[in-house]
Amino acid sequence: MSDGILVINAGSSSSKFSVYVSDNGDEPQLSCKGQIEGIGVAPCFVARSPDGALLGEHRWAASADRKSLLAYLLGWIEHHLGDAELKVAGHRVVHGGRLYAAPVLVDDAVMEELVRLIPLAPLHQPHNLAPIQALAQLHPGLPQVACFDTAFHRSNDMLATTFALPRWLIDEGVQRYGFHGLSYEYIAQRLRQIAPEVASGRVVVCHLGSGASMCAIKDGRSVASTMGFTALDGLPMGTRTGQLDAGVILYLLQEKQMTAKEIETLLYHKSGLLGLSGVSNDMRVLMDSNDPHAREAVDYFIYRIGRELGSLSAAMGGLDAVVFTAGIGERSPEIRAGVLDQAAWLGLDCDGTANLAGQTRISSATARCSAWVIPTDEELMIATHTRDLMKSRLVVA
């Protein structure tokens, strides 16, 4: 009998899910994927086959709670799996803190630690944990595995993770953690398959989406990341600031008499591309807009990527390749071309034809540094980690 693996990537108003099957511990194969969106407003369940065909659809009243939505999902999955049996659930959890450098089987002690980390990722952590708690009530015998966005960056050395703060704060865990690690780990593995000679070198991966960051990867290991103590740092994002002088926070507190909650809302929800443009947090809307502030937001996004690219290259002592991934990175030839043109000094160039066609390699054959477009698959990474952890438990037993 095949083993079913449920992968959940939960957000504030939607929960994405994927179901994989694995025979005798083999590579997980995608069986279906979908999401429950509009949670709290007009919940809607949609499931599709790997080729995009509609498999299921359902709607609820706005009053439907997450537990009842998850109960429906479980019933649908068990019916969909047929002869296969749901054996484990894997979850994307944004923050693993200092304690978790690898996926972990969730128990009460683990959950207590993950709840303690909520202040470090207030936009994500509570929503990541909610389905774990609900699933434990609905299906108490089902093992659950937490896979962390911070874990891949645990290979960063002390100089890359330390702030110049008093030691007592550092000892309490105030440091750079980095995020989007599941995406970066997947890209590092795919690059070994696509271009092994590049994967063993110095690579900067640009995870460009509504949440955006960059990571320096040397010989397959994370060296440095643009995100730090929280997911606010680094690049400007859809609604998040990116890099910001801490003095701005003092100014808002002291001169504008803003509360901590008001500042949190400003930094997480009203800044980034939305705040700078005054138009939208969606890159597609900005690029189609005639508003000059929209154009400025796009140009600023490209400029900051270029700044961070230079910094991350310095952290590795050079650069051999750049990889674009995630929504903007995979789908926007204009953003990719802008970044590569700006980084010509690093030995990068852009093959216009390959770039517009969305080919895997988008730099010329003569470029000193190569450029690539590789779709990410965080869900497969979670499924693989979950399978591996369960296999290791069977071996130990």
C-alpha positions as semicolon CSV with decimal commas, in nm:
position;residue;x (nm);y (nm);z (nm)
1;M;0,000;0,000;0,000
2;S;0,127;0,348;-0,087
3;D;0,185;0,604;0,187
4;G;0,009;0,938;0,159
5;I;0,189;1,257;0,267
6;L;-0,014;1,572;0,329
7;V;0,178;1,900;0,297
8;I;0,023;2,218;0,439
9;N;0,148;2,571;0,382
10;A;-0,091;2,789;0,581
11;G;-0,130;3,165;0,569
12;S;-0,360;3,423;0,724
13;S;-0,650;3,385;0,480
14;S;-0,560;3,073;0,284
15;S;-0,407;2,731;0,328
16;K;-0,228;2,570;0,038
17;F;-0,205;2,193;0,043
18;S;-0,043;1,919;-0,161
19;V;-0,083;1,544;-0,136
20;Y;0,202;1,312;-0,231
21;V;0,225;0,935;-0,245
22;S;0,537;0,734;-0,182
23;D;0,584;0,361;-0,245
24;N;0,828;0,190;-0,009
25;G;0,988;0,524;0,079
26;D;1,056;0,620;-0,283
27;E;1,060;0,980;-0,407
28;P;0,724;1,143;-0,325
29;Q;0,500;1,183;-0,630
30;L;0,244;1,462;-0,644
31;S;-0,112;1,328;-0,638
32;C;-0,305;1,655;-0,611
33;K;-0,274;2,011;-0,489
34;G;-0,500;2,300;-0,406
35;Q;-0,598;2,548;-0,143
36;I;-0,867;2,671;0,087
37;E;-0,882;3,046;0,036
38;G;-1,101;3,328;0,158
39;I;-1,086;3,202;0,517
40;G;-1,297;3,427;0,737
41;V;-1,470;3,588;0,439
42;A;-1,596;3,330;0,190
43;P;-1,401;3,005;0,228
44;C;-1,357;2,809;-0,095
45;F;-1,187;2,471;-0,143
46;V;-1,031;2,384;-0,478
47;A;-0,824;2,074;-0,560
48;R;-0,651;1,998;-0,888
49;S;-0,451;1,715;-1,040
50;P;-0,081;1,764;-1,121
51;D;-0,181;1,864;-1,476
52;G;-0,428;2,125;-1,351
53;A;-0,757;1,939;-1,400
54;L;-1,024;2,022;-1,142
55;L;-1,074;1,739;-0,892
56;G;-1,290;1,900;-0,627
57;E;-1,453;2,225;-0,524
58;H;-1,655;2,334;-0,221
59;R;-1,771;2,659;-0,059
60;W;-1,871;2,753;0,295
61;A;-2,034;3,040;0,478
62;A;-1,801;3,303;0,621
63;S;-1,862;3,166;0,972
64;A;-1,686;2,834;0,897
65;D;-1,385;2,795;1,127
66;R;-1,045;2,655;1,037
67;K;-1,106;2,329;1,221
68;S;-1,419;2,248;1,017
69;L;-1,239;2,346;0,694
70;L;-0,952;2,114;0,781
71;A;-1,195;1,834;0,869
72;Y;-1,347;1,861;0,522
73;L;-1,001;1,859;0,364
74;L;-0,901;1,544;0,553
75;G;-1,216;1,362;0,446
76;W;-1,167;1,465;0,086
77;I;-0,802;1,356;0,087
78;E;-0,876;1,015;0,238
79;H;-1,138;0,957;-0,032
80;H;-0,904;1,084;-0,304
81;L;-0,617;0,858;-0,193
82;G;-0,823;0,544;-0,252
83;D;-0,606;0,244;-0,166
84;A;-0,324;0,465;-0,036
85;E;-0,326;0,558;0,333
86;L;-0,254;0,901;0,479
87;K;0,048;0,838;0,702
88;V;0,194;1,179;0,791
89;A;0,150;1,553;0,753
90;G;0,434;1,795;0,686
91;H;0,402;2,167;0,757
92;R;0,591;2,476;0,651
93;V;0,682;2,664;0,968
94;V;0,857;2,994;0,910
95;H;1,064;3,016;1,228
96;G;1,261;2,741;1,400
97;G;1,477;2,968;1,614
98;R;1,816;2,852;1,733
99;L;1,689;2,514;1,845
100;Y;1,576;2,356;1,518
101;A;1,828;2,313;1,239
102;A;1,632;2,033;1,069
103;P;1,273;1,909;1,039
104;V;1,128;1,775;1,363
105;L;0,838;1,556;1,469
106;V;0,592;1,780;1,653
107;D;0,499;1,702;2,012
108;D;0,383;1,922;2,301
109;A;0,736;2,039;2,384
110;V;0,810;2,131;2,023
111;M;0,479;2,317;1,992
112;E;0,553;2,514;2,308
113;E;0,886;2,626;2,162
114;L;0,732;2,721;1,827
115;V;0,462;2,927;1,998
116;R;0,737;3,110;2,187
117;L;0,882;3,220;1,852
118;I;0,561;3,390;1,732
119;P;0,693;3,744;1,809
120;L;0,979;3,683;1,564
121;A;0,740;3,607;1,275
122;P;0,400;3,751;1,369
123;L;0,267;3,749;1,011
124;H;0,337;3,380;0,955
125;Q;0,408;3,170;1,264
126;P;0,057;3,174;1,419
127;H;-0,101;3,068;1,089
128;N;0,163;2,798;1,035
129;L;0,089;2,651;1,378
130;A;-0,292;2,670;1,363
131;P;-0,340;2,367;1,131
132;I;-0,091;2,162;1,335
133;Q;-0,301;2,222;1,646
134;A;-0,629;2,156;1,466
135;L;-0,499;1,841;1,297
136;A;-0,377;1,705;1,632
137;Q;-0,739;1,722;1,753
138;L;-0,898;1,588;1,436
139;H;-0,648;1,308;1,371
140;P;-0,453;1,252;1,696
141;G;-0,275;0,943;1,567
142;L;-0,131;1,115;1,260
143;P;0,238;1,213;1,295
144;Q;0,312;1,574;1,204
145;V;0,647;1,715;1,092
146;A;0,751;2,081;1,110
147;C;0,987;2,195;0,833
148;F;1,151;2,531;0,893
149;D;1,229;2,822;0,664
150;T;1,517;2,915;0,893
151;A;1,690;2,575;0,902
152;F;1,885;2,603;0,575
153;H;2,061;2,915;0,705
154;R;2,195;2,748;1,019
155;S;2,516;2,689;0,823
156;N;2,586;3,066;0,836
157;D;2,884;3,146;1,056
158;M;2,884;3,379;1,356
159;L;2,994;3,685;1,160
160;A;2,700;3,649;0,921
161;T;2,439;3,612;1,195
162;T;2,556;3,855;1,463
163;F;2,431;4,208;1,529
164;A;2,660;4,459;1,705
165;L;2,440;4,458;2,014
166;P;2,516;4,393;2,382
167;R;2,596;4,029;2,448
168;W;2,292;3,975;2,670
169;L;2,066;4,036;2,371
170;I;2,271;3,806;2,151
171;D;2,256;3,539;2,421
172;E;1,877;3,570;2,420
173;G;1,868;3,487;2,049
174;V;1,861;3,830;1,887
175;Q;2,050;3,748;1,567
176;R;2,008;3,707;1,193
177;Y;1,813;3,392;1,108
178;G;1,722;3,421;0,739
179;F;1,405;3,282;0,580
180;H;1,276;3,118;0,258
181;G;1,515;2,837;0,343
182;L;1,294;2,559;0,203
183;S;1,294;2,736;-0,133
184;Y;1,671;2,788;-0,127
185;E;1,734;2,428;-0,029
186;Y;1,520;2,306;-0,317
187;I;1,700;2,534;-0,566
188;A;2,039;2,416;-0,440
189;Q;1,935;2,055;-0,503
190;R;1,787;2,130;-0,848
191;L;2,098;2,320;-0,949
192;R;2,306;2,010;-0,874
193;Q;2,089;1,824;-1,126
194;I;2,077;2,097;-1,390
195;A;2,430;2,239;-1,371
196;P;2,648;2,055;-1,118
197;E;2,955;2,260;-1,208
198;V;2,762;2,574;-1,108
199;A;2,610;2,420;-0,795
200;S;2,956;2,358;-0,649
201;G;3,050;2,724;-0,689
202;R;2,933;3,061;-0,556
203;V;2,566;3,125;-0,631
204;V;2,320;3,395;-0,533
205;V;1,957;3,284;-0,545
206;C;1,693;3,558;-0,578
207;H;1,361;3,446;-0,429
208;L;1,145;3,725;-0,565
209;G;0,777;3,723;-0,478
210;S;0,539;3,914;-0,255
211;G;0,786;3,815;0,012
212;A;1,135;3,861;-0,132
213;S;1,486;3,774;-0,023
214;M;1,823;3,665;-0,156
215;C;2,070;3,404;-0,037
216;A;2,441;3,347;-0,097
217;I;2,501;2,974;-0,143
218;K;2,856;2,838;-0,163
219;D;2,902;2,473;-0,253
220;G;2,536;2,408;-0,175
221;R;2,539;2,567;0,172
222;S;2,388;2,897;0,282
223;V;2,654;3,157;0,359
224;A;2,444;3,472;0,407
225;S;2,089;3,596;0,352
226;T;1,922;3,934;0,312
227;M;1,657;3,858;0,574
228;G;1,761;3,881;0,936
229;F;1,600;3,864;1,282
230;T;1,257;3,884;1,120
231;A;1,120;3,863;0,766
232;L;1,120;4,245;0,741
233;D;1,485;4,290;0,649
234;G;1,660;4,305;0,313
235;L;1,468;4,362;-0,009
236;P;1,152;4,571;-0,035
237;M;0,853;4,339;-0,059
238;G;0,488;4,364;-0,152
239;T;0,391;4,540;0,172
240;R;0,707;4,509;0,386
241;T;0,982;4,768;0,410
242;G;1,297;4,569;0,357
243;Q;1,613;4,726;0,496
244;L;1,537;5,017;0,727
245;D;1,750;5,235;0,952
246;A;1,651;5,153;1,310
247;G;1,650;5,527;1,375
248;V;1,330;5,549;1,171
249;I;1,159;5,337;1,436
250;L;1,279;5,573;1,709
251;Y;1,151;5,868;1,506
252;L;0,807;5,710;1,470
253;L;0,795;5,637;1,843
254;Q;0,930;5,965;1,971
255;E;0,821;6,224;1,715
256;K;0,505;6,070;1,572
257;Q;0,395;5,909;1,901
258;M;0,301;5,592;1,717
259;T;0,234;5,279;1,921
260;A;0,425;4,957;1,869
261;K;0,116;4,804;1,707
262;E;0,079;5,098;1,468
263;I;0,443;5,069;1,369
264;E;0,406;4,695;1,316
265;T;0,111;4,756;1,084
266;L;0,305;5,024;0,896
267;L;0,615;4,809;0,846
268;Y;0,441;4,482;0,762
269;H;0,126;4,590;0,580
270;K;0,158;4,945;0,443
271;S;0,516;4,973;0,320
272;G;0,724;4,805;0,048
273;L;0,601;4,830;-0,309
274;L;0,255;4,932;-0,188
275;G;0,377;5,216;0,029
276;L;0,634;5,345;-0,218
277;S;0,403;5,337;-0,517
278;G;0,076;5,427;-0,352
279;V;-0,076;5,207;-0,624
280;S;-0,043;4,835;-0,547
281;N;0,167;4,566;-0,386
282;D;0,139;4,356;-0,705
283;M;0,439;4,384;-0,937
284;R;0,221;4,310;-1,241
285;V;-0,005;4,605;-1,164
286;L;0,293;4,834;-1,106
287;M;0,458;4,741;-1,434
288;D;0,135;4,809;-1,624
289;S;0,072;5,140;-1,450
290;N;0,144;5,485;-1,595
291;D;0,181;5,633;-1,247
292;P;0,542;5,760;-1,205
293;H;0,546;5,637;-0,845
294;A;0,467;5,287;-0,968
295;R;0,772;5,304;-1,197
296;E;0,984;5,433;-0,910
297;A;0,878;5,136;-0,696
298;V;0,981;4,893;-0,973
299;D;1,314;5,071;-1,021
300;Y;1,377;5,073;-0,647
301;F;1,309;4,699;-0,628
302;I;1,568;4,634;-0,902
303;Y;1,815;4,874;-0,744
304;R;1,795;4,705;-0,405
305;I;1,842;4,363;-0,563
306;G;2,159;4,496;-0,726
307;R;2,287;4,634;-0,395
308;E;2,226;4,307;-0,216
309;L;2,380;4,109;-0,501
310;G;2,706;4,296;-0,455
311;S;2,697;4,241;-0,079
312;L;2,625;3,868;-0,103
313;S;2,895;3,822;-0,367
314;A;3,142;3,986;-0,129
315;A;3,036;3,745;0,147
316;M;3,142;3,453;-0,077
317;G;3,455;3,616;-0,218
318;G;3,311;3,626;-0,570
319;L;3,023;3,512;-0,785
320;D;2,973;3,231;-1,038
321;A;2,598;3,235;-1,099
322;V;2,264;3,396;-1,019
323;V;1,934;3,207;-1,001
324;F;1,590;3,369;-1,019
325;T;1,295;3,193;-0,858
326;A;0,947;3,246;-0,702
327;G;0,659;3,442;-0,858
328;I;0,837;3,753;-0,986
329;G;1,169;3,579;-1,040
330;E;1,013;3,305;-1,251
331;R;0,763;3,516;-1,447
332;S;0,905;3,865;-1,501
333;P;1,160;3,895;-1,785
334;E;1,176;4,272;-1,731
335;I;1,281;4,244;-1,367
336;R;1,537;3,976;-1,452
337;A;1,681;4,184;-1,736
338;G;1,697;4,492;-1,514
339;V;1,887;4,306;-1,244
340;L;2,133;4,147;-1,488
341;D;2,198;4,470;-1,677
342;Q;2,270;4,648;-1,350
343;A;2,509;4,367;-1,248
344;A;2,719;4,366;-1,566
345;W;3,018;4,469;-1,353
346;L;3,001;4,126;-1,187
347;G;3,034;3,948;-1,522
348;L;2,663;3,888;-1,575
349;D;2,468;3,951;-1,892
350;C;2,121;3,876;-2,026
351;D;2,040;3,681;-2,340
352;G;1,724;3,868;-2,439
353;T;1,576;3,589;-2,645
354;A;1,632;3,323;-2,380
355;N;1,502;3,555;-2,110
356;L;1,180;3,640;-2,291
357;A;1,125;3,272;-2,369
358;G;1,167;3,179;-2,002
359;Q;1,448;2,935;-2,073
360;T;1,640;2,778;-1,788
361;R;1,966;2,955;-1,871
362;I;1,920;3,321;-1,963
363;S;2,281;3,439;-1,989
364;S;2,502;3,416;-2,296
365;A;2,748;3,132;-2,340
366;T;3,037;3,379;-2,307
367;A;2,925;3,539;-1,980
368;R;3,175;3,503;-1,697
369;C;2,885;3,447;-1,454
370;S;2,579;3,251;-1,564
371;A;2,214;3,337;-1,494
372;W;1,932;3,086;-1,450
373;V;1,557;3,065;-1,397
374;I;1,455;2,767;-1,183
375;P;1,098;2,726;-1,050
376;T;1,094;2,654;-0,680
377;D;0,891;2,379;-0,512
378;E;0,879;2,427;-0,137
379;E;0,598;2,172;-0,104
380;L;0,807;1,893;-0,259
381;M;1,092;1,989;-0,029
382;I;0,859;1,954;0,270
383;A;0,726;1,620;0,143
384;T;1,081;1,491;0,097
385;H;1,190;1,602;0,443
386;T;0,877;1,449;0,595
387;R;0,933;1,117;0,418
388;D;1,300;1,112;0,522
389;L;1,220;1,182;0,885
390;M;0,960;0,906;0,898
391;K;1,202;0,661;0,730
392;S;1,470;0,743;0,985
393;R;1,225;0,678;1,271
394;L;1,145;0,334;1,126
395;V;1,516;0,253;1,100
396;V;1,580;0,359;1,461
397;A;1,277;0,161;1,580
